Amino acid sequence: MKAMQFARTGTPDVLHLADVPEPHAGRGQVRIAVRAAGVNPVDWKIRGGSTLGAVPVPLPSVPGLEAAGIIDEVGPGVEGVRPGDAVFGATERAAAEFAVLTHWAVKPEGMSFAEAAGIPMAAETAQRGLSLLQVGTGDTLLVNGAAGGVGVAAVQLALARGAEVVGTASAANQEFLASLGARATTYGTGLADRVRALVPRGVNRALDVAGSGVIPELVRLTGSPDRVVSIGDATATGHGVRFTTGAEGRFFSALGLAASLASGGRFTMPVAQTWPLDQLAEAHRFSEGGHVRGKLVVVLD
Ligand SMILES: NC(=O)c1ccc[n+]([C@@H]2O[C@H](COP(=O)([O-])OP(=O)(O)OC[C@H]3O[C@@H](n4cnc5c(N)ncnc54)[C@H](OP(=O)(O)O)[C@@H]3O)[C@@H](O)[C@H]2O)c1
């Protein structure tokens, strides 16, 4: 099958189209004919040579951790889906004609494959952060970095939990955050003052998605390091704040939750831009720019 892969780590130029062996569904897995694959910052971090504290990536490597498509193989022990079903889910080699999913949900009928492909990593990570923070009715959550994939998911999943949400984004994304149901403000100098002006009674939970060096400010705003979680700033632990990587457990039930909320019109994952599979390098370059609204996706015919 055709796949994008890299045989050495480096710039986006190391990505190239290759013929690689097809994967097959093992126990508890399904295989899909991939229609779309989501692009995440971790993809270019790994491609660039970062091991993110884990073991080095085996080379050659097919990037991508999420995809949507049509099931064509169902592994032993799998119930509830069959060949022909449209699903989206988590994988380890998404940028390819076929991918094996370890966790998945049925794609809502009205949702495009591109939108569905952008959901798994964002929804899982957001749900993990919200669960660690025990966000619920009566809480006011600040999401720092609310306009990207994880932020968009966090805003909507927190609203679904009954919380009020304040999100930070650049000036260009203020209306976008408001359209998701968040109260929006800009990041940068004076953040705490702007948040206090927006919510005079204050915020009592904060999820740091951007990892932009604001942990002390978030602790001051919420009143306690216990009320802050970061997914993007490893120095958070030095302030007594939890930094979650997923090593402590993943929240893949978020995929089904996102699908069900989307069917009810309460969850969406806007796709900022798509590219054909063989232009994955362009998607990585865009993602590395750090200003994605929603998700970036590569699509297959
Ligand atoms: N620890 C984990 O388990 C885990 C899981 C998933 C992702 N991550 C990490 O979390 C980060 C975010 O992931 P993502 O998928 O949401 O990325 P993304 O889709 O690329 O989103 C980037 C967003 O960050 C915003 N941003 C840029 N500079 C900012 C700043 N100084 N303050 C606040 N927001 C800012 C941008 O908004 P504007 O365009 O409006 O500036 C953009 O929407 C990445 O570093 C990723 O590797 C960690």
The ligand as an SDF file (V2000), in Angstrom:
LIG
                    3D

 48 52  0  0  0  0  0  0  0  0999 V2000
    0.4350   15.9800   26.8620 N   0  0  0  0  0  0  0  0  0  0  0  0
   -0.4260   15.4310   26.0220 C   0  0  0  0  0  0  0  0  0  0  0  0
   -1.0140   14.3620   26.2680 O   0  0  0  0  0  0  0  0  0  0  0  0
   -0.7250   16.1470   24.7170 C   0  0  0  0  0  0  0  0  0  0  0  0
   -1.7080   15.6560   23.8510 C   0  0  0  0  0  0  0  0  0  0  0  0
   -2.0170   16.3870   22.6930 C   0  0  0  0  0  0  0  0  0  0  0  0
   -1.3140   17.5640   22.4220 C   0  0  0  0  0  0  0  0  0  0  0  0
   -0.3260   17.9560   23.2750 N   0  0  0  0  0  0  0  0  0  0  0  0
    0.4310   19.2090   23.0190 C   0  0  0  0  0  0  0  0  0  0  0  0
   -0.4530   20.2870   23.3000 O   0  0  0  0  0  0  0  0  0  0  0  0
   -0.1520   21.3740   22.4490 C   0  0  0  0  0  0  0  0  0  0  0  0
   -1.4360   21.8160   21.7210 C   0  0  0  0  0  0  0  0  0  0  0  0
   -1.8880   20.7770   20.8760 O   0  0  0  0  0  0  0  0  0  0  0  0
   -2.9860   21.0850   19.7610 P   0  0  0  0  0  0  0  0  0  0  0  0
   -3.2080   19.8180   19.0180 O   0  0  0  0  0  0  0  0  0  0  0  0
   -4.1500   21.7830   20.3380 O   0  0  0  0  0  0  0  0  0  0  0  0
   -2.1690   22.1260   18.8400 O   0  0  0  0  0  0  0  0  0  0  0  0
   -2.6680   23.0000   17.6070 P   0  0  0  0  0  0  0  0  0  0  0  0
   -3.9130   22.4220   17.0590 O   0  0  0  0  0  0  0  0  0  0  0  0
   -1.4950   23.1630   16.7230 O   0  0  0  0  0  0  0  0  0  0  0  0
   -3.0830   24.4110   18.2600 O   0  0  0  0  0  0  0  0  0  0  0  0
   -2.2050   25.4090   18.4580 C   0  0  0  0  0  0  0  0  0  0  0  0
   -3.0400   26.5770   19.0490 C   0  0  0  0  0  0  0  0  0  0  0  0
   -2.2420   27.2480   20.0050 O   0  0  0  0  0  0  0  0  0  0  0  0
   -2.6780   28.5920   20.0250 C   0  0  0  0  0  0  0  0  0  0  0  0
   -1.5860   29.4120   20.5630 N   0  0  0  0  0  0  0  0  0  0  0  0
   -0.4150   29.7170   19.9690 C   0  0  0  0  0  0  0  0  0  0  0  0
    0.3350   30.4590   20.8040 N   0  0  0  0  0  0  0  0  0  0  0  0
   -0.3900   30.6140   21.9440 C   0  0  0  0  0  0  0  0  0  0  0  0
   -0.1580   31.2610   23.1760 C   0  0  0  0  0  0  0  0  0  0  0  0
    0.9740   31.9220   23.4360 N   0  0  0  0  0  0  0  0  0  0  0  0
   -1.1280   31.2100   24.1240 N   0  0  0  0  0  0  0  0  0  0  0  0
   -2.2770   30.5500   23.9050 C   0  0  0  0  0  0  0  0  0  0  0  0
   -2.5620   29.8940   22.7450 N   0  0  0  0  0  0  0  0  0  0  0  0
   -1.6130   29.9490   21.7890 C   0  0  0  0  0  0  0  0  0  0  0  0
   -3.0220   28.9410   18.6090 C   0  0  0  0  0  0  0  0  0  0  0  0
   -4.0670   29.9060   18.6100 O   0  0  0  0  0  0  0  0  0  0  0  0
   -3.9190   31.2830   17.7840 P   0  0  0  0  0  0  0  0  0  0  0  0
   -3.7830   30.8690   16.3340 O   0  0  0  0  0  0  0  0  0  0  0  0
   -5.1730   32.0120   18.0700 O   0  0  0  0  0  0  0  0  0  0  0  0
   -2.6620   31.9290   18.2830 O   0  0  0  0  0  0  0  0  0  0  0  0
   -3.4790   27.5900   18.0170 C   0  0  0  0  0  0  0  0  0  0  0  0
   -4.8710   27.5500   17.8930 O   0  0  0  0  0  0  0  0  0  0  0  0
    0.9660   20.8870   21.5150 C   0  0  0  0  0  0  0  0  0  0  0  0
    2.2070   21.2920   22.0560 O   0  0  0  0  0  0  0  0  0  0  0  0
    0.8420   19.3880   21.5820 C   0  0  0  0  0  0  0  0  0  0  0  0
    2.0480   18.7090   21.2810 O   0  0  0  0  0  0  0  0  0  0  0  0
   -0.0210   17.2900   24.4130 C   0  0  0  0  0  0  0  0  0  0  0  0
  1  2  1  0
  2  3  2  0
  2  4  1  0
  4  5  1  0
  4 48  2  0
  5  6  2  0
  6  7  1  0
  7  8  2  0
  8  9  1  0
  8 48  1  0
  9 10  1  0
  9 46  1  0
 10 11  1  0
 11 12  1  0
 11 44  1  0
 12 13  1  0
 13 14  1  0
 14 15  2  0
 14 16  1  0
 14 17  1  0
 17 18  1  0
 18 19  2  0
 18 20  1  0
 18 21  1  0
 21 22  1  0
 22 23  1  0
 23 24  1  0
 23 42  1  0
 24 25  1  0
 25 26  1  0
 25 36  1  0
 26 27  1  0
 26 35  1  0
 27 28  2  0
 28 29  1  0
 29 30  1  0
 29 35  2  0
 30 31  1  0
 30 32  2  0
 32 33  1  0
 33 34  2  0
 34 35  1  0
 36 37  1  0
 36 42  1  0
 37 38  1  0
 38 39  2  0
 38 40  1  0
 38 41  1  0
 42 43  1  0
 44 45  1  0
 44 46  1  0
 46 47  1  0
M  CHG  2   8   1  16  -1
M  END
$$$$
